Amino acid sequence: MSTAVHASEDLALSLPVRDVAAQLVERLGLRTVAVIAGVSQTRTVRQWTEGTQPSTGVDDALRLALQSALIVRERVAPETVRAWFAGANRRLDDRAPALVNRERPDDATRRRLLAAARAFLTAA
């Protein structure tokens, strides 16, 4: 795995939450970020990009989503990153990464999601 991938993963963990949310919105769009976060209104996501703090579980889900997005983005176009989050993934029991991420994954699920992103990167 490249040093760039490790740096991307570290970046997602070190950024302020508002920047994490903003980068996700830029890469995935408001609706997908709302799905990942388990909120019904995109206005809530927009508020996070403006500095409103999400709850701790949502914060973790956003960081995990950004880690995954940055890994996948290493070799593919932005629209492919969006498609990866929305599409069924055999490494995730044919579930979309956005939905798996939304469940506030435990460590095992977190490892599966990041492994699926890394496998996609390797195959791309």
C-alpha positions as CSV (number, residue, x, y, z in Angstrom):
1,M,0.0,0.0,0.0
2,S,1.3,3.4,-0.9
3,T,2.5,6.1,1.5
4,A,-0.2,8.3,0.0
5,V,-2.9,5.9,1.1
6,H,-1.6,6.0,4.7
7,A,-1.4,9.8,4.6
8,S,-5.0,9.9,3.4
9,E,-6.2,7.8,6.2
10,D,-4.3,9.8,8.8
11,L,-5.7,13.1,7.3
12,A,-9.2,11.9,7.8
13,L,-8.5,11.3,11.5
14,S,-6.7,14.6,12.1
15,L,-8.9,17.1,10.3
16,P,-11.5,19.2,12.2
17,V,-15.0,17.7,11.7
18,R,-16.2,20.6,9.7
19,D,-13.4,20.0,7.2
20,V,-14.2,16.2,7.1
21,A,-17.8,17.0,6.4
22,A,-16.9,19.6,3.7
23,Q,-14.5,17.2,2.0
24,L,-17.2,14.5,2.0
25,V,-19.8,16.9,0.5
26,E,-17.3,17.8,-2.2
27,R,-16.6,14.2,-3.0
28,L,-19.9,12.5,-2.5
29,G,-22.6,15.2,-2.4
30,L,-25.0,16.3,0.4
31,R,-27.4,13.4,0.0
32,T,-24.9,10.7,0.2
33,V,-23.2,12.3,3.3
34,A,-26.7,12.5,4.9
35,V,-27.2,8.8,4.2
36,I,-23.8,7.9,5.7
37,A,-24.6,10.1,8.8
38,G,-28.1,8.7,9.2
39,V,-29.8,12.1,9.0
40,S,-32.8,12.9,7.0
41,Q,-32.0,16.5,6.0
42,T,-29.1,17.7,3.9
43,R,-29.4,21.0,5.9
44,T,-27.9,19.2,8.9
45,V,-24.9,18.2,6.8
46,R,-24.4,21.7,5.6
47,Q,-24.5,22.9,9.2
48,W,-21.6,20.6,10.0
49,T,-19.6,22.1,7.2
50,E,-20.2,25.5,8.8
51,G,-19.0,24.4,12.2
52,T,-21.9,22.8,14.1
53,Q,-20.6,19.7,15.8
54,P,-22.3,16.3,15.0
55,S,-22.7,13.7,17.7
56,T,-19.7,11.5,18.5
57,G,-21.0,8.5,16.6
58,V,-21.7,10.6,13.5
59,D,-18.3,12.2,13.8
60,D,-16.7,8.7,13.7
61,A,-18.9,7.7,10.7
62,L,-17.9,10.8,8.8
63,R,-14.2,10.2,9.5
64,L,-14.5,6.5,8.4
65,A,-16.3,7.6,5.2
66,L,-13.5,10.1,4.4
67,Q,-10.9,7.5,5.0
68,S,-12.6,5.2,2.5
69,A,-13.2,8.0,0.0
70,L,-9.6,9.0,0.0
71,I,-8.4,5.5,-0.4
72,V,-10.7,4.8,-3.4
73,R,-9.9,8.2,-4.9
74,E,-6.2,7.3,-5.2
75,R,-6.7,5.8,-8.6
76,V,-10.2,6.6,-9.9
77,A,-12.3,9.5,-11.0
78,P,-14.5,11.4,-8.5
79,E,-17.7,10.0,-10.0
80,T,-16.4,6.5,-9.5
81,V,-15.9,7.3,-5.8
82,R,-19.5,8.3,-5.6
83,A,-20.6,5.1,-7.4
84,W,-18.4,3.0,-5.0
85,F,-20.3,4.3,-2.0
86,A,-23.7,3.7,-3.6
87,G,-23.1,0.3,-5.2
88,A,-23.4,-3.2,-3.8
89,N,-20.0,-4.5,-2.6
90,R,-19.4,-8.2,-2.4
91,R,-16.8,-7.7,0.3
92,L,-19.6,-6.1,2.4
93,D,-22.2,-8.9,1.9
94,D,-23.5,-7.1,-1.2
95,R,-24.3,-4.0,0.7
96,A,-23.5,-0.4,-0.3
97,P,-20.5,1.1,1.6
98,A,-22.6,4.1,2.5
99,L,-25.1,2.0,4.3
100,V,-22.5,-0.1,6.1
101,N,-20.8,3.1,7.2
102,R,-24.1,4.5,8.5
103,E,-24.4,1.8,11.1
104,R,-21.7,3.3,13.2
105,P,-19.5,0.3,12.6
106,D,-17.6,-1.5,15.3
107,D,-13.9,-2.3,14.8
108,A,-14.6,-5.4,12.8
109,T,-17.0,-3.6,10.4
110,R,-14.5,-0.7,10.2
111,R,-11.8,-3.1,9.1
112,R,-14.1,-4.7,6.5
113,L,-15.0,-1.3,5.1
114,L,-11.4,-0.1,4.8
115,A,-10.4,-3.5,3.4
116,A,-13.1,-3.2,0.8
117,A,-11.8,0.3,-0.2
118,R,-8.2,-1.0,-0.3
119,A,-9.3,-4.0,-2.4
120,F,-11.1,-1.6,-4.9
121,L,-7.9,0.5,-5.0
122,T,-5.8,-2.6,-5.8
123,A,-8.3,-3.7,-8.5
124,A,-8.5,-0.3,-10.1
